[in-house]
Structures are given as structure tokens and as C-alpha cells.
């Protein structure tokens, strides 16, 4: 995180460290309102500002649910945790899921084939499954 922030001529301040640690402890992407609920001592203006800086430094990733509310998580190359998402079309909640290694390998093979045919390169892939969460069902 420090290295990425320095590249953007930013510092790893106490408030940014607090936000990174908060995101690290969460099991799914959270909206700004949920982040404020999770840490009531964090100011809303500081949270917006620090999320923007961390997102620009590729530390935080912004996800959009079907409800147009942005949710945030640490970038997977920061955490080393490769995962995909379940997105509820009703409430917009986004849940993390991991797929079995065999499924992940099959996806890589299919994606690599499609990329090779088109001469396209990627840095990562995402899989989002849209449907209805248990709470909304």
C-alpha cells in the first residue's frame, strides 16, 4: 500500500491505514454508509477523500451493484485473495465467493483461448453472478 501511494505522491496516513485495516477485516464489499456504520469514528468527508486516493493508487477497487450504490474492497493483488461476486438484483448487495480450483482453471483456459483469438491481453478477470440473495428471496 505504501509503495502504491508513493507512486501517486501520496502518504500512507493514519486515516488511510485505518480504512485499509477496516476493509481487510470485512468479508464482502461495503458501501460508504456500511463503512461508516462499521467504524463510527471515521468522518464521512475523510472516508470519501481517502477512498478516492486509495482507488486512484489501485489499492481499493470500486464495485457497482444493481442499485447504483458503489461498494469498496481492497484490490485482490493487495490481499492476494482472488475471488468473484454474487450480486443481488433486488438490494444490490455484493457477496464474495471463491470457486473451486478446477473451475478457476477451466475459466482461465476458456479466457486464454478467447484472448488469443482476438490478440487481447488482460491483467485479471472477474466473474459476477446476478440473482437474488437469501434475504430478498
C-alpha positions as CSV (number, residue, x, y, z in Angstrom):
1,X,0.0,0.0,0.0
2,X,2.8,2.4,0.9
3,X,4.6,1.8,-2.4
4,X,1.4,2.4,-4.4
5,X,0.6,5.6,-2.6
6,X,4.2,6.9,-3.0
7,X,3.9,6.3,-6.8
8,X,1.0,8.7,-6.7
9,X,2.9,11.1,-4.4
10,X,0.5,10.3,-1.5
11,X,1.3,9.3,2.0
12,X,0.0,6.3,4.0
13,X,-1.6,8.4,6.7
14,X,-3.2,7.0,9.9
15,X,-6.7,7.5,8.4
16,X,-5.8,5.6,5.3
17,X,-4.2,2.8,7.3
18,X,-7.4,2.7,9.4
19,X,-9.5,2.4,6.3
20,X,-7.3,-0.3,4.8
21,X,-7.4,-2.3,8.0
22,X,-11.2,-1.9,8.1
23,X,-11.6,-3.2,4.6
24,X,-9.2,-6.0,5.3
25,X,-11.4,-7.2,8.1
26,X,-14.6,-7.2,6.1
27,X,-16.0,-10.3,4.4
28,X,-17.6,-8.5,1.4
29,X,-17.5,-5.2,-0.4
30,X,-19.2,-2.4,1.6
31,X,-20.9,0.9,0.7
32,X,-19.8,4.1,2.2
33,X,-22.8,4.0,4.6
34,X,-21.8,0.5,5.7
35,X,-18.2,1.6,6.2
36,X,-19.4,4.5,8.4
37,X,-21.5,2.1,10.4
38,X,-18.6,-0.3,10.8
39,X,-16.4,2.5,12.1
40,X,-18.5,5.3,13.5
41,X,-15.3,7.3,14.4
42,X,-14.5,7.8,10.8
43,X,-15.7,11.1,9.3
44,X,-17.7,10.9,6.1
45,X,-15.6,13.6,4.3
46,X,-12.4,11.8,5.2
47,X,-13.8,8.5,4.1
48,X,-14.7,9.9,0.7
49,X,-11.4,11.6,0.2
50,X,-9.3,8.5,1.3
51,X,-11.4,6.1,-0.8
52,X,-10.7,8.3,-3.8
53,X,-6.9,8.4,-3.1
54,X,-6.7,4.7,-2.4
55,X,-8.8,3.9,-5.5
56,X,-6.5,6.0,-7.7
57,X,-3.5,4.2,-6.3
58,X,-5.0,0.8,-7.2
59,X,-5.3,-0.2,-3.5
60,X,-9.1,-0.1,-3.4
61,X,-11.5,-1.3,-6.0
62,X,-14.9,0.2,-6.6
63,X,-17.8,-2.2,-7.4
64,X,-21.2,-1.3,-8.6
65,X,-24.2,-3.3,-7.6
66,X,-27.5,-3.2,-9.4
67,X,-28.7,-0.4,-7.1
68,X,-26.2,2.2,-8.3
69,X,-24.5,2.3,-4.9
70,X,-20.7,1.9,-5.0
71,X,-19.2,-0.7,-2.8
72,X,-15.5,-0.9,-2.0
73,X,-13.0,-3.7,-1.3
74,X,-9.2,-4.0,-1.3
75,X,-7.7,-4.9,-4.7
76,X,-7.1,-8.6,-4.9
77,X,-3.4,-8.1,-5.8
78,X,-3.1,-6.3,-2.5
79,X,-4.7,-9.0,-0.5
80,X,-3.7,-12.0,-2.6
81,X,-7.3,-13.2,-2.4
82,X,-8.7,-14.0,-5.8
83,X,-12.5,-14.2,-5.7
84,X,-15.7,-13.5,-7.6
85,X,-19.0,-11.9,-6.7
86,X,-22.7,-12.7,-6.2
87,X,-24.7,-9.5,-6.9
88,X,-28.3,-9.2,-5.7
89,X,-30.5,-7.6,-8.3
90,X,-33.0,-6.6,-5.6
91,X,-31.0,-4.9,-2.8
92,X,-27.6,-4.5,-4.7
93,X,-25.6,-6.4,-2.0
94,X,-22.4,-7.9,-3.3
95,X,-21.0,-11.1,-1.7
96,X,-17.6,-12.6,-2.2
97,X,-17.3,-16.2,-3.5
98,X,-14.4,-18.4,-4.3
99,X,-14.7,-21.1,-6.9
100,X,-13.0,-24.4,-6.9
101,X,-9.5,-24.6,-8.4
102,X,-10.7,-26.8,-11.2
103,X,-13.4,-24.3,-12.2
104,X,-10.9,-21.4,-12.0
105,X,-8.5,-23.3,-14.2
106,X,-11.3,-24.1,-16.7
107,X,-12.2,-20.3,-16.8
108,X,-8.5,-19.4,-17.4
109,X,-8.3,-21.9,-20.3
110,X,-11.5,-20.5,-21.9
111,X,-10.5,-16.9,-21.4
112,X,-6.9,-17.5,-22.7
113,X,-8.4,-19.1,-25.8
114,X,-10.7,-16.2,-26.4
115,X,-7.9,-13.6,-25.8
116,X,-5.5,-15.4,-28.1
117,X,-8.1,-15.4,-30.9
118,X,-8.6,-11.7,-30.6
119,X,-5.0,-10.6,-29.8
120,X,-6.2,-9.1,-26.5
121,X,-4.3,-9.1,-23.1
122,X,-5.7,-8.8,-19.6
123,X,-4.4,-8.2,-16.1
124,X,-7.2,-10.0,-14.3
125,X,-10.7,-11.4,-14.7
126,X,-13.9,-11.0,-12.8
127,X,-17.0,-13.1,-12.6
128,X,-20.2,-11.6,-11.3
129,X,-23.3,-13.8,-10.9
130,X,-26.5,-11.7,-10.7
131,X,-29.6,-13.0,-9.0
132,X,-31.5,-12.7,-5.7
133,X,-29.8,-13.0,-2.2
134,X,-31.4,-15.1,0.5
135,X,-32.6,-12.0,2.4
136,X,-34.6,-10.8,-0.7
137,X,-35.8,-14.2,-1.9
